[in-house]
């Protein structure tokens, strides 16, 4: 060590560690608003399309052959966006074995749980449930599952907004199941997709504020 270099005091070392932690959190979280926005648009536009296809708007009916592929395409696009941005957010970071395992397990639970929702729905129909009830079951079941996964993510990574968003999604799923079709699609679109869009705006504001804090701390 050079003579002109001085050892950091405990307070300075703590400040350095906190600054580095903020940098890591900012790098990991800077894509969250875009991911939430993608899912918010997919849910809002997709469920409104299903509402129109189910005769929700008097005088205008969107063909189901258009609404269903549109919704599926939006969900696939949102999933692809989440995957790409999630990978980009981790570039340059070396996660621990524990965090890598947690991220891998959590990511795989999404497709595994979604597949389970589909299998259960089809099993219910095979055992006598009217197939028409799938239009009630699938929206609520998928939103419920998403809500539970968001709560889990918030608890794992200590992200309070994710816990709140997940809890709200669970409430939306329950309310949508109680509302008669096709109005339940609007509940999913506004209560579900709208919540994602609102949280996307909030996280965008928060991330920009956090980045300004990092810059001020660095130059300070």
ABEGO torsion letter per residue (X at the ends): XBAABBBBBAAAAAAAAAAAAAAAAAAAAAAAAAAAAAAAAAAAAAAAAAAAAAGABBGBBBBAAAAAAAAAAAAAAAAAAAAAAAAAAABGBBBBAAAAAAAAAAAAAAAAAAAAAAAAAAAAAAAGBBAAAAAAAAAAAAAAAAAAAAAAAAAAAGBAAAAAAAAAAAAAAAAAAABBOAAAAAAAAAAAAAAAAAAAAAAAAAAAAAAAAAAAAAAX
